[in-house]
Amino acid sequence: MAVILHADMDAFYASVEQLDRPELVGLPVIVGGLGPRGVVSAASYEARPFGVRSAMPMVEARRLCPQGVFIPGRMDRYVELSEVIRTVFEEFTPIVEPLSLDEAFLDVTASIRLLGEPIAIARALKRRVREETGLAVSVGIGPTKMVAKIASAKSKPDGLLEVRPEDVSVFLRPLAVEWLWGVGPTTRARLEAGGFRTVADLADASPDRLRAVVGRLGDDLRALASGQDPRRVEADALRKSISEENTFAGDVRDGEEVRGTIIAHAEAVARRLRGEGLVGRTVTVKAKLSRRLGPGKYPLVTRRSSFAEATDDGQAIASAALALWNEIAAQAPIRLIGVGVSALGKRAERQTDLFAGNRSNRRDALNRALDHINDRFGEHALVRGALVVERAAPTEAIKRKRGASEKDPKS
């Protein structure tokens, strides 16, 4: 039987701000974009009683918690601490699957022989994270990924909860259906309309009745409700994509601001690719039009193209992104622009272009120089023909789950 930990930093971005500025400890700290279209990236536990949550419009957060301390966020600092945390995780097992900057699954099945019982491993992990970063991490222990993830959420903040295999059913059955992976607001409404409100309702349901309500998803939900989750922790699983985006303070049309922002995003994506030793083949540009479809809903237009050979070069990514923007520009004005790179692979796997010669070497040298200067003097110390972009929220702020189904309502 597998033993899986889910480690999730508590209110990570807000906690980092409180760590670096002790005068903020005990205050409602809210991190995100500060403009009129900003989004909350993280809220400290002091802000949560006011109803402030991640992904909430910043305007709403200010209304709910006018006494809050509002901070734009520092992605370079969060990445720096995330790397330290990842190193700590790897002290306990090589099988670590990051989900975002601040959370990961760890398979410690083989570590028990060396490090002791699961609860002892989790306690040691919490202690080491605190020693190395000064931050708190909540840890859930379970025989499956989903159970471990729910356990960590249930233990927050600064908690530890172990669910033994024999206790899985007792743990899951009283929970509301929304705790299961795959149950978002729409599916939850359909399940509740069909009379399914708890995990026990799903576990005890007949397959035919569940399929009548949610189709083939019913089989998966019934299995999860019974504690069955075959997914393994995937060590060093490659990201599917890396992207940057921002919402403008006001609607904008094609021009220097949009094109400069695209270049800035392309350079930021390229820097993150190089930082993780990755290259990508497919460039995607997305734009959210200002034409309203309904409350909070706007048309989203995307375009993508692929290179013959994967790259981590910001200039190449920017050129491709600008060409894609030319296909969208006539549909402006827009409220949001984003640039992403997908079809990723390890940089070492990239084949050398024999005909690029010194040009390729010079480009690599320039990129390394840019990275070195920005690492030493700050994220925007030196940029290549781009604007410094204020984002509606740090791109990594609203956690990227592994698929829309992996939902953590209490993180």
C-alpha positions as CSV (number, residue, x, y, z in Angstrom):
1,M,0.0,0.0,0.0
2,A,1.4,3.4,-1.0
3,V,2.0,6.1,1.6
4,I,1.6,9.6,0.0
5,L,2.1,13.0,1.6
6,H,0.5,16.2,0.2
7,A,2.4,19.2,1.5
8,D,0.8,22.6,1.0
9,M,2.3,25.9,2.2
10,D,-0.2,28.0,4.1
11,A,-1.3,31.2,2.3
12,F,2.1,31.1,0.7
13,Y,2.4,34.5,-1.0
14,A,0.8,36.3,2.0
15,S,2.9,34.3,4.4
16,V,6.1,35.2,2.6
17,E,5.2,38.9,2.8
18,Q,4.6,38.5,6.5
19,L,7.9,36.7,6.9
20,D,9.9,39.4,5.1
21,R,8.0,42.2,6.8
22,P,7.4,41.2,10.5
23,E,5.2,44.3,11.0
24,L,2.6,42.6,8.9
25,V,2.2,39.6,11.2
26,G,-1.3,39.4,12.5
27,L,-2.7,41.8,9.9
28,P,-5.0,40.9,7.0
29,V,-2.5,40.7,4.1
30,I,-3.9,40.4,0.6
31,V,-1.6,39.8,-2.4
32,G,-2.5,40.3,-6.0
33,G,-3.0,42.9,-8.7
34,L,-3.8,46.3,-7.3
35,G,-5.5,47.8,-10.4
36,P,-9.2,48.0,-11.0
37,R,-9.2,44.6,-12.7
38,G,-6.8,43.0,-10.3
39,V,-7.3,39.5,-8.9
40,V,-6.4,38.2,-5.4
41,S,-3.5,35.8,-5.5
42,A,-3.4,34.9,-1.8
43,A,-5.0,36.1,1.4
44,S,-3.5,35.6,4.9
45,Y,-5.6,33.7,7.4
46,E,-6.3,37.1,9.1
47,A,-8.0,38.2,5.9
48,R,-10.1,35.1,5.4
49,P,-12.7,35.8,8.1
50,F,-13.7,38.8,6.1
51,G,-14.6,36.5,3.1
52,V,-11.4,37.3,1.1
53,R,-10.3,34.3,-1.1
54,S,-7.8,33.7,-3.9
55,A,-9.1,34.3,-7.4
56,M,-11.5,37.0,-6.1
57,P,-11.6,40.3,-7.9
58,M,-9.5,42.8,-5.9
59,V,-12.3,45.3,-6.0
60,E,-14.5,42.9,-4.0
61,A,-11.6,42.1,-1.6
62,R,-11.2,45.8,-0.9
63,R,-15.0,46.1,-0.2
64,L,-14.9,43.1,2.1
65,C,-11.7,44.1,3.9
66,P,-11.0,47.8,3.6
67,Q,-8.5,47.6,6.5
68,G,-6.4,45.0,4.6
69,V,-2.8,45.5,3.6
70,F,-2.8,45.2,-0.2
71,I,0.5,44.1,-1.8
72,P,1.3,43.6,-5.5
73,G,3.4,40.4,-5.0
74,R,7.0,39.5,-5.8
75,M,7.1,36.4,-8.0
76,D,10.9,36.2,-8.0
77,R,10.9,35.9,-4.2
78,Y,8.2,33.3,-4.2
79,V,10.1,31.2,-6.8
80,E,13.3,31.6,-4.7
81,L,11.6,30.1,-1.6
82,S,9.8,27.5,-3.6
83,E,13.1,26.1,-4.8
84,V,14.3,25.9,-1.2
85,I,11.1,24.1,-0.2
86,R,11.5,21.6,-3.1
87,T,15.0,20.8,-1.9
88,V,13.7,20.1,1.6
89,F,11.0,17.7,0.1
90,E,13.8,15.8,-1.7
91,E,15.5,15.2,1.6
92,F,12.7,12.7,2.4
93,T,12.1,11.1,-1.0
94,P,13.2,11.5,-4.6
95,I,9.6,10.9,-5.7
96,V,8.2,14.5,-5.6
97,E,5.5,15.8,-7.9
98,P,5.1,19.6,-7.7
99,L,1.7,20.9,-8.4
100,S,2.6,24.6,-8.1
101,L,5.1,26.8,-6.4
102,D,3.7,26.0,-3.0
103,E,2.5,22.4,-3.0
104,A,3.5,18.9,-4.0
105,F,2.8,15.2,-3.6
106,L,5.6,13.0,-2.0
107,D,5.6,9.2,-2.2
108,V,7.4,8.2,1.0
109,T,6.5,4.5,0.7
110,A,10.1,3.4,0.4
111,S,11.3,6.0,2.9
112,I,9.6,4.4,5.9
113,R,12.3,1.8,6.3
114,L,14.9,4.5,6.7
115,L,13.0,7.4,8.3
116,G,10.3,5.8,10.4
117,E,6.5,5.9,10.4
118,P,4.6,8.2,8.1
119,I,3.5,10.5,10.9
120,A,7.2,10.9,12.0
121,I,8.3,11.7,8.4
122,A,5.6,14.3,8.1
123,R,6.5,15.9,11.4
124,A,10.2,16.0,10.4
125,L,9.2,17.5,7.0
126,K,7.2,20.3,8.6
127,R,10.1,21.0,11.0
128,R,12.7,21.2,8.1
129,V,10.5,23.5,6.1
130,R,10.2,25.8,9.1
131,E,13.9,25.7,9.7
132,E,14.9,26.5,6.2
133,T,12.2,29.1,5.3
134,G,10.5,30.2,8.5
135,L,7.2,29.2,6.9
136,A,4.4,26.8,7.9
137,V,3.4,23.9,5.7
138,S,0.3,21.7,6.2
139,V,0.7,18.0,5.5
140,G,-1.9,15.3,4.7
141,I,-1.0,11.6,4.7
142,G,-3.0,9.0,2.9
143,P,-2.9,5.9,0.8
144,T,-3.9,7.8,-2.3
145,K,-3.3,11.3,-3.8
146,M,-6.8,12.5,-3.3
147,V,-7.1,11.4,0.3
148,A,-3.7,13.0,1.1
149,K,-4.7,16.2,-0.6
150,I,-8.1,16.4,1.3
151,A,-6.3,15.6,4.5
152,S,-3.9,18.5,4.1
153,A,-6.7,20.9,3.4
154,K,-8.6,19.7,6.4
155,S,-5.6,20.2,8.6
156,K,-4.9,23.9,7.7
157,P,-3.3,26.0,8.9
158,D,0.0,24.6,10.0
159,G,-1.6,21.2,10.4
160,L,-0.9,17.5,10.1
161,L,-3.5,14.8,9.4
162,E,-3.0,11.1,8.7
163,V,-5.7,9.0,7.2
164,R,-4.8,5.3,7.5
165,P,-6.0,2.9,4.8
166,E,-8.5,1.3,7.2
167,D,-10.0,4.8,8.0
168,V,-10.4,6.1,4.4
169,S,-14.1,5.3,4.2
170,V,-14.9,6.8,7.6
171,F,-12.9,9.9,6.6
172,L,-14.5,10.4,3.1
173,R,-18.2,9.5,3.6
174,P,-19.3,12.6,5.6
175,L,-17.7,15.0,3.2
176,A,-19.7,17.2,0.8
177,V,-19.4,16.0,-2.8
178,E,-17.4,19.1,-3.8
179,W,-14.4,17.7,-2.0
180,L,-13.9,15.0,-4.7
181,W,-11.7,15.7,-7.7
182,G,-13.9,16.3,-10.7
183,V,-16.7,18.1,-8.8
184,G,-16.7,21.8,-9.7
185,P,-19.7,24.2,-9.3
186,T,-21.6,22.8,-12.4
187,T,-21.2,19.2,-11.5
188,R,-22.0,19.9,-7.9
189,A,-25.3,21.5,-8.9
190,R,-26.2,18.5,-11.0
191,L,-25.3,16.1,-8.3
192,E,-27.3,17.9,-5.7
193,A,-30.3,18.2,-8.0
194,G,-30.1,14.5,-8.4
195,G,-30.0,13.9,-4.6
196,F,-26.3,13.4,-4.1
197,R,-25.0,15.7,-1.4
198,T,-22.3,13.7,0.4
199,V,-19.5,11.3,-0.6
200,A,-21.5,8.6,1.0
201,D,-24.4,9.2,-1.3
202,L,-22.0,8.7,-4.3
203,A,-20.3,5.6,-2.8
204,D,-23.6,3.9,-2.2
205,A,-25.3,4.9,-5.5
206,S,-26.0,2.5,-8.3
207,P,-23.8,3.0,-11.3
208,D,-26.9,3.5,-13.6
209,R,-28.4,6.2,-11.3
210,L,-25.2,8.1,-11.2
211,R,-24.7,7.9,-15.0
212,A,-28.2,9.3,-15.5
213,V,-27.1,12.4,-13.6
214,V,-23.5,13.1,-14.7
215,G,-22.8,10.6,-17.5
216,R,-19.6,8.6,-17.6
217,L,-18.1,10.8,-14.9
218,G,-20.3,9.0,-12.5
219,D,-18.2,5.9,-12.6
220,D,-15.1,7.9,-11.7
221,L,-16.8,9.7,-8.9
222,R,-18.2,6.5,-7.5
223,A,-14.7,5.0,-7.4
224,L,-13.2,8.1,-5.8
225,A,-16.0,8.2,-3.2
226,S,-15.1,4.6,-2.3
227,G,-11.4,5.6,-1.8
228,Q,-10.2,4.2,-5.1
229,D,-7.6,6.4,-6.8
230,P,-5.0,4.6,-9.0
231,R,-3.0,7.7,-9.8
232,R,0.7,7.6,-8.8
233,V,3.0,10.3,-7.7
234,E,4.9,11.2,-10.8
235,A,8.5,12.3,-10.0
236,D,9.9,15.2,-12.1
237,A,6.7,15.3,-14.2
238,L,7.2,18.0,-16.8
239,R,5.0,21.0,-16.9
240,K,2.6,21.0,-19.7
241,S,3.1,24.7,-20.4
242,I,4.5,28.0,-19.0
243,S,2.6,31.2,-19.5
244,E,2.4,34.9,-18.5
245,E,-0.7,37.1,-18.8
246,N,-2.1,40.4,-17.5
247,T,-5.3,42.3,-17.4
248,F,-5.0,45.9,-18.4
249,A,-6.3,48.7,-16.2
250,G,-8.5,49.8,-19.1
251,D,-9.4,48.4,-22.5
252,V,-6.6,48.8,-25.1
253,R,-6.3,48.5,-28.8
254,D,-3.4,47.4,-31.0
255,G,-0.4,49.6,-30.4
256,E,2.9,50.0,-28.5
257,E,1.4,49.0,-25.1
258,V,-0.1,45.7,-26.3
259,R,3.0,44.8,-28.4
260,G,5.4,45.8,-25.7
261,T,3.4,43.7,-23.2
262,I,3.6,40.7,-25.6
263,I,7.4,41.0,-25.8
264,A,7.6,41.3,-22.0
265,H,5.5,38.2,-21.5
266,A,7.6,36.3,-24.1
267,E,10.8,37.3,-22.4
268,A,9.4,36.3,-19.0
269,V,8.2,32.9,-20.3
270,A,11.6,32.3,-21.9
271,R,13.4,33.2,-18.6
272,R,11.3,30.7,-16.7
273,L,11.9,28.0,-19.4
274,R,15.7,28.5,-19.0
275,G,15.4,28.6,-15.2
276,E,13.8,25.1,-15.3
277,G,16.0,23.7,-18.0
278,L,13.1,23.5,-20.5
279,V,12.4,24.3,-24.1
280,G,9.1,24.6,-25.9
281,R,7.8,24.0,-29.4
282,T,4.4,25.7,-29.4
283,V,3.6,29.4,-28.8
284,T,0.1,30.5,-27.8
285,V,-1.3,34.0,-27.6
286,K,-4.7,34.5,-25.9
287,A,-6.7,37.8,-25.7
288,K,-9.8,38.5,-23.8
289,L,-12.0,40.9,-25.7
290,S,-13.7,43.8,-23.9
291,R,-17.1,42.9,-25.3
292,R,-19.1,41.6,-22.3
293,L,-21.1,38.3,-22.8
294,G,-22.5,38.4,-19.3
295,P,-21.5,39.1,-15.7
296,G,-17.8,38.6,-15.6
297,K,-17.8,36.8,-19.0
298,Y,-15.8,38.0,-22.0
299,P,-14.9,36.4,-25.4
300,L,-11.5,34.6,-25.3
301,V,-9.6,34.4,-28.6
302,T,-6.5,32.2,-28.9
303,R,-4.0,31.5,-31.7
304,R,-1.0,29.1,-31.7
305,S,1.9,28.1,-33.9
306,S,4.8,25.7,-33.6
307,F,8.5,25.9,-34.2
308,A,10.3,23.3,-36.2
309,E,12.6,23.0,-33.2
310,A,11.9,23.7,-29.5
311,T,13.4,26.9,-28.0
312,D,13.9,28.8,-24.8
313,D,14.8,32.1,-26.6
314,G,12.7,35.1,-25.7
315,Q,13.3,36.8,-29.1
316,A,12.1,33.8,-31.0
317,I,9.0,33.4,-28.8
318,A,8.2,37.1,-29.0
319,S,8.4,37.1,-32.8
320,A,6.1,34.2,-33.0
321,A,3.7,35.7,-30.5
322,L,3.6,39.1,-32.3
323,A,2.8,37.3,-35.6
324,L,-0.1,35.5,-33.8
325,W,-1.3,38.8,-32.4
326,N,-1.5,40.2,-35.9
327,E,-4.2,37.6,-36.5
328,I,-6.2,38.9,-33.5
329,A,-5.5,42.6,-33.5
330,A,-8.4,43.5,-35.7
331,Q,-10.8,42.2,-33.0
332,A,-9.5,44.7,-30.4
333,P,-10.2,46.4,-28.0
334,I,-9.0,43.8,-25.4
335,R,-8.8,43.6,-21.6
336,L,-6.3,40.8,-21.3
337,I,-3.3,39.5,-23.2
338,G,-1.3,36.3,-22.5
339,V,1.6,34.5,-24.0
340,G,2.4,30.8,-23.3
341,V,4.7,28.1,-24.5
342,S,3.8,24.4,-24.5
343,A,5.0,21.0,-25.9
344,L,7.8,21.2,-23.4
345,G,10.9,19.1,-23.1
346,K,14.2,19.1,-21.2
347,R,16.7,21.5,-22.7
348,A,19.4,18.8,-22.9
349,E,17.1,16.9,-25.3
350,R,17.1,19.7,-27.8
351,Q,19.0,18.9,-31.0
352,T,21.7,21.4,-32.0
353,D,21.0,23.3,-35.2
354,L,24.2,22.6,-37.2
355,F,23.5,25.6,-39.5
356,A,22.8,28.2,-36.7
357,G,26.5,28.3,-35.9
358,N,27.8,31.3,-34.0
359,R,24.4,33.1,-34.2
360,S,22.9,30.4,-31.9
361,N,25.8,30.6,-29.6
362,R,25.6,34.4,-29.4
363,R,21.9,34.2,-28.6
364,D,22.5,31.6,-25.8
365,A,25.2,33.8,-24.4
366,L,23.0,36.9,-24.4
367,N,20.2,35.0,-22.7
368,R,22.6,33.8,-20.0
369,A,23.8,37.3,-19.5
370,L,20.2,38.6,-19.2
371,D,19.4,35.9,-16.6
372,H,22.5,36.6,-14.6
373,I,21.8,40.3,-14.4
374,N,18.2,39.9,-13.5
375,D,19.0,37.2,-10.9
376,R,21.5,39.6,-9.3
377,F,19.8,42.9,-9.5
378,G,16.1,42.1,-9.8
379,E,13.5,40.8,-12.2
380,H,13.4,43.9,-14.4
381,A,17.0,45.1,-14.0
382,L,17.5,44.5,-17.8
383,V,14.9,43.8,-20.4
384,R,15.2,43.4,-24.1
385,G,13.0,45.8,-26.0
386,A,10.0,45.3,-23.7
387,L,7.8,47.0,-21.2
388,V,7.9,46.3,-17.5
389,V,4.3,44.9,-17.1
390,E,2.2,45.3,-14.0
391,R,0.0,42.1,-13.9
392,A,-3.5,41.8,-12.6
393,A,-2.0,39.1,-10.4
394,P,1.3,37.2,-10.4
395,T,0.9,34.5,-13.0
396,E,1.6,31.7,-10.6
397,A,-0.7,33.1,-7.9
398,I,-3.9,31.3,-8.6
399,K,-2.7,27.8,-8.2
400,R,-2.5,25.7,-11.2
401,K,-3.9,22.3,-10.3
402,R,-3.1,19.2,-12.4
403,G,-6.3,19.5,-14.4
404,A,-9.4,21.4,-13.5
405,S,-10.7,18.5,-11.4
406,E,-8.0,18.8,-8.7
407,K,-9.7,21.2,-6.4
408,D,-8.7,22.4,-3.0
409,P,-11.4,24.6,-1.5
410,K,-9.5,25.3,1.7
411,S,-5.9,26.1,0.5
